[in-house]
Amino acid sequence: MIIPARILRAVGIIAVLSIAPATALAQQESAASPITEKAPSPSVPHPYGIGEKLVYDLAVGGAKVGTGTMSIVDLVSIDGHNTFHSVFDIKGGFLFFKVNDRLESWFEPETATSHRFYQLLNEGNYHKERYFEIYPDSAKLHQRGFEQKESVHEPLDDASFFYFVRTVPLVIGETYTYARYFRPDKNPVIVKVLRREKVRVDAGTFNTIVLQPVIKSGGLFAEGGEALIWVTDDDRRIMVQLRAKMPVLRSLDLFLKSYTPPTIPPG
């Protein structure tokens, strides 16, 4: 049962996140901006920046079994493009099952367009490592050890999609469809905007927007699933909670535990 791999794929392909300091995280209801298209382009400056770090509790069946962290660690130039380098780690386990997984993404700050993606999975006896170079200008990708393949223009990887979603309008009742996932055969990605809801986690109490992502590649967000994401109902769109029902474990959850603001202000 490879649970965290599904978390990383899911938590990556819709998005991961930023807020003001945890001591000042009281949220106010905000009116949604009107939109006219199903897959809107970013309409606000990116709310994330270098030095931002979010820490999550990982719970399975209601019991805390580990932690997850997501951060933007530095700015890297790739093929003449400035990119944010983000890192997502998840560590934990229960009984004889242990996990130590890592996702890294290099994406353009304004559009979240991905130029490089790395995945390392260590889960019990399962180990997998994948490294992609992505070329947005030519819509190509190269996975280390394989031949070059077709990609898409303005590609998004599993982690950069989270940052992209933070910059677009979210109107209650709307369904957004995106064809920007860097592996074309896994498109489209669908995001349903369900409702507003107030939630409390260790990091504070938040007014949130509840999203239901649907991803063709399967995992937690596969069609027919019941996975939900709670993001703050403000311009920052922080993911404060993720919940998915599992056939055996009843539920799998991520809860925001703490936040470190960017050391370099967002653009």
C-alpha positions as CSV (number, residue, x, y, z in Angstrom):
1,M,0.0,0.0,0.0
2,I,1.9,3.0,-1.3
3,I,0.0,5.9,0.3
4,P,2.5,8.8,0.3
5,A,3.3,8.5,-3.4
6,R,-0.3,9.2,-4.1
7,I,-0.1,12.2,-1.7
8,L,2.9,13.6,-3.6
9,R,1.3,13.1,-7.0
10,A,-2.0,14.6,-5.9
11,V,-0.7,17.4,-3.7
12,G,1.5,18.3,-6.5
13,I,-0.8,18.4,-9.4
14,I,-3.2,20.8,-8.3
15,A,-1.0,22.8,-6.2
16,V,1.2,23.6,-2.7
17,L,1.0,27.5,-0.9
18,S,1.8,30.7,1.2
19,I,0.4,32.9,3.9
20,A,1.1,35.7,6.4
21,P,2.7,34.8,9.7
22,A,0.8,32.1,11.6
23,T,0.1,34.6,14.5
24,A,-1.7,36.9,12.0
25,L,-3.7,34.3,10.0
26,A,-7.3,35.4,10.9
27,Q,-9.1,35.4,7.6
28,Q,-12.0,37.6,6.4
29,E,-14.6,36.5,3.8
30,S,-13.8,38.0,0.4
31,A,-16.0,38.4,-2.6
32,A,-15.0,36.2,-5.6
33,S,-13.9,38.0,-8.8
34,P,-16.0,37.3,-11.9
35,I,-14.5,35.2,-14.7
36,T,-15.5,34.5,-18.2
37,E,-13.5,31.4,-19.1
38,K,-13.2,27.9,-17.7
39,A,-9.5,27.9,-17.4
40,P,-8.5,31.4,-16.4
41,S,-5.0,32.8,-16.6
42,P,-3.3,34.2,-13.5
43,S,-4.9,37.5,-12.5
44,V,-3.0,38.6,-9.4
45,P,0.7,38.8,-8.6
46,H,2.1,35.5,-7.3
47,P,1.6,35.4,-3.5
48,Y,4.6,33.1,-2.8
49,G,8.3,33.8,-2.5
50,I,11.7,32.5,-1.7
51,G,12.0,31.3,1.9
52,E,8.3,30.4,2.3
53,K,7.8,27.2,4.2
54,L,4.7,25.3,5.2
55,V,4.6,22.3,7.6
56,Y,1.8,19.8,7.7
57,D,0.8,17.0,10.0
58,L,0.1,13.7,8.1
59,A,-2.7,11.7,9.6
60,V,-4.1,8.3,8.5
61,G,-7.4,7.1,9.9
62,G,-7.3,10.0,12.3
63,A,-3.9,9.1,13.8
64,K,-0.9,11.4,13.2
65,V,1.9,9.3,11.5
66,G,4.3,11.9,10.0
67,T,4.9,15.4,8.6
68,G,5.1,17.1,5.3
69,T,6.9,20.3,4.4
70,M,6.8,22.5,1.3
71,S,9.1,25.4,0.7
72,I,10.7,27.6,-2.0
73,V,14.4,27.5,-1.4
74,D,16.0,29.6,-4.1
75,L,16.0,31.2,-7.5
76,V,17.7,29.2,-10.3
77,S,18.3,30.3,-14.0
78,I,17.5,27.5,-16.5
79,D,17.9,28.2,-20.2
80,G,17.7,32.0,-19.6
81,H,14.6,31.7,-17.4
82,N,14.5,32.6,-13.8
83,T,12.8,29.8,-11.8
84,F,11.7,29.2,-8.2
85,H,13.1,26.0,-6.8
86,S,10.5,24.3,-4.6
87,V,10.9,21.3,-2.4
88,F,8.2,19.0,-0.9
89,D,9.2,16.4,1.6
90,I,7.0,13.9,3.4
91,K,8.3,11.6,6.2
92,G,6.7,9.2,8.6
93,G,5.1,5.8,8.8
94,F,3.4,3.4,11.1
95,L,4.2,-0.2,12.3
96,F,6.7,-1.6,9.9
97,F,5.9,0.9,7.1
98,K,8.2,3.9,6.7
99,V,8.3,6.6,4.1
100,N,10.8,9.3,3.1
101,D,9.6,11.0,-0.2
102,R,10.7,14.1,-2.0
103,L,9.4,16.2,-4.9
104,E,11.4,19.1,-6.4
105,S,10.1,21.6,-9.0
106,W,11.8,24.4,-10.9
107,F,9.1,26.8,-12.3
108,E,8.7,30.4,-13.5
109,P,7.4,32.6,-10.7
110,E,4.7,34.4,-12.7
111,T,3.1,31.5,-14.7
112,A,4.3,28.4,-12.8
113,T,5.6,27.1,-16.1
114,S,7.8,24.1,-15.2
115,H,11.4,23.6,-16.5
116,R,12.5,20.7,-14.3
117,F,10.9,18.1,-12.1
118,Y,12.4,15.5,-9.7
119,Q,10.7,12.7,-7.8
120,L,12.2,10.4,-5.2
121,L,10.1,7.8,-3.5
122,N,11.2,5.6,-0.6
123,E,8.2,3.8,0.8
124,G,8.8,0.5,2.7
125,N,10.4,-1.8,0.1
126,Y,9.3,0.5,-2.8
127,H,11.9,2.8,-4.3
128,K,11.6,5.0,-7.4
129,E,13.5,8.0,-8.8
130,R,12.5,10.1,-11.8
131,Y,14.1,13.2,-13.2
132,F,12.5,15.3,-16.0
133,E,14.0,18.2,-18.1
134,I,11.1,20.1,-19.6
135,Y,11.4,22.5,-22.5
136,P,8.3,24.8,-22.7
137,D,9.5,26.7,-25.9
138,S,9.5,23.5,-27.9
139,A,6.8,21.6,-25.9
140,K,9.2,18.7,-25.3
141,L,10.3,16.8,-22.2
142,H,13.1,14.4,-21.5
143,Q,13.0,11.9,-18.7
144,R,16.5,10.7,-17.7
145,G,17.1,7.3,-19.2
146,F,14.4,7.6,-21.8
147,E,13.9,9.2,-25.2
148,Q,12.6,12.7,-25.6
149,K,8.8,13.0,-25.8
150,E,6.1,15.5,-26.6
151,S,5.0,17.9,-23.8
152,V,2.8,21.0,-23.8
153,H,3.4,24.8,-24.0
154,E,3.5,26.4,-20.5
155,P,3.7,23.0,-18.8
156,L,2.9,22.4,-15.2
157,D,4.3,19.6,-13.1
158,D,2.9,17.9,-10.0
159,A,4.2,20.6,-7.7
160,S,4.0,23.8,-9.8
161,F,0.3,23.3,-10.5
162,F,-0.4,24.1,-6.8
163,Y,1.4,27.4,-7.2
164,F,-0.5,28.2,-10.4
165,V,-3.9,27.6,-8.8
166,R,-3.0,30.1,-6.1
167,T,-3.0,32.9,-8.7
168,V,-6.3,32.4,-10.5
169,P,-9.9,33.3,-9.5
170,L,-12.0,30.6,-7.8
171,V,-15.7,31.2,-8.2
172,I,-18.1,29.0,-6.1
173,G,-20.0,26.6,-8.4
174,E,-17.5,26.8,-11.3
175,T,-15.5,24.0,-12.8
176,Y,-12.1,24.7,-14.3
177,T,-10.4,22.5,-16.9
178,Y,-6.7,22.7,-17.6
179,A,-4.6,21.1,-20.3
180,R,-1.2,22.2,-19.0
181,Y,0.0,19.1,-17.3
182,F,3.5,18.4,-18.6
183,R,2.6,14.8,-19.6
184,P,-0.1,15.3,-22.3
185,D,-1.7,11.9,-22.0
186,K,-2.7,12.8,-18.4
187,N,-4.7,15.9,-19.4
188,P,-7.1,17.5,-18.6
189,V,-6.9,18.3,-14.9
190,I,-10.3,19.4,-13.5
191,V,-10.9,21.6,-10.5
192,K,-14.4,21.9,-9.0
193,V,-15.1,24.8,-6.7
194,L,-17.6,23.6,-4.2
195,R,-18.3,26.0,-1.3
196,R,-16.9,28.2,1.4
197,E,-16.2,26.8,4.8
198,K,-14.5,27.8,8.1
199,V,-11.9,25.3,9.4
200,R,-9.5,25.1,12.3
201,V,-6.1,23.6,12.2
202,D,-3.0,24.0,14.4
203,A,-1.9,27.0,12.3
204,G,-5.2,28.8,13.1
205,T,-8.8,29.3,12.0
206,F,-9.4,30.1,8.4
207,N,-12.2,31.0,6.0
208,T,-11.6,28.7,3.1
209,I,-12.8,27.6,-0.3
210,V,-13.3,23.9,-0.8
211,L,-12.0,22.4,-4.0
212,Q,-12.5,18.9,-5.5
213,P,-9.7,18.1,-8.0
214,V,-10.1,15.3,-10.6
215,I,-7.0,14.0,-12.2
216,K,-6.9,11.5,-15.1
217,S,-3.8,9.9,-13.8
218,G,-5.6,8.4,-10.8
219,G,-4.5,8.2,-7.2
220,L,-6.2,10.3,-4.5
221,F,-7.9,12.6,-7.0
222,A,-9.1,10.0,-9.6
223,E,-12.6,10.3,-11.1
224,G,-15.2,8.9,-8.6
225,G,-13.0,9.7,-5.6
226,E,-13.9,12.0,-2.7
227,A,-10.7,13.9,-2.2
228,L,-11.1,17.6,-1.1
229,I,-8.7,20.5,-0.6
230,W,-9.3,23.6,1.6
231,V,-7.5,26.8,0.5
232,T,-7.7,30.2,2.2
233,D,-10.4,32.5,0.9
234,D,-8.1,35.4,0.1
235,D,-5.5,36.3,-2.5
236,R,-2.9,33.9,-1.0
237,R,-4.9,30.7,-1.5
238,I,-3.0,28.6,1.1
239,M,-3.8,25.0,1.3
240,V,-4.7,24.4,5.0
241,Q,-6.2,21.0,4.7
242,L,-6.4,18.0,2.4
243,R,-8.7,15.0,3.0
244,A,-9.3,11.8,1.0
245,K,-11.3,8.7,1.8
246,M,-9.3,5.5,1.4
247,P,-10.8,2.0,1.0
248,V,-8.9,0.5,3.9
249,L,-7.6,3.3,6.0
250,R,-10.9,5.3,6.2
251,S,-9.2,8.7,5.6
252,L,-5.9,10.3,4.8
253,D,-5.4,13.9,5.8
254,L,-2.9,16.8,5.7
255,F,-3.3,19.7,8.2
256,L,-1.4,22.9,8.2
257,K,0.8,23.0,11.3
258,S,3.0,26.1,10.9
259,Y,4.2,28.7,8.4
260,T,7.3,30.6,7.7
261,P,6.8,33.7,5.5
262,P,9.1,34.5,2.5
263,T,12.4,36.1,3.3
264,I,12.1,37.8,-0.1
265,P,8.7,39.5,-0.6
266,P,6.4,38.0,-3.3
267,G,6.2,39.7,-6.6
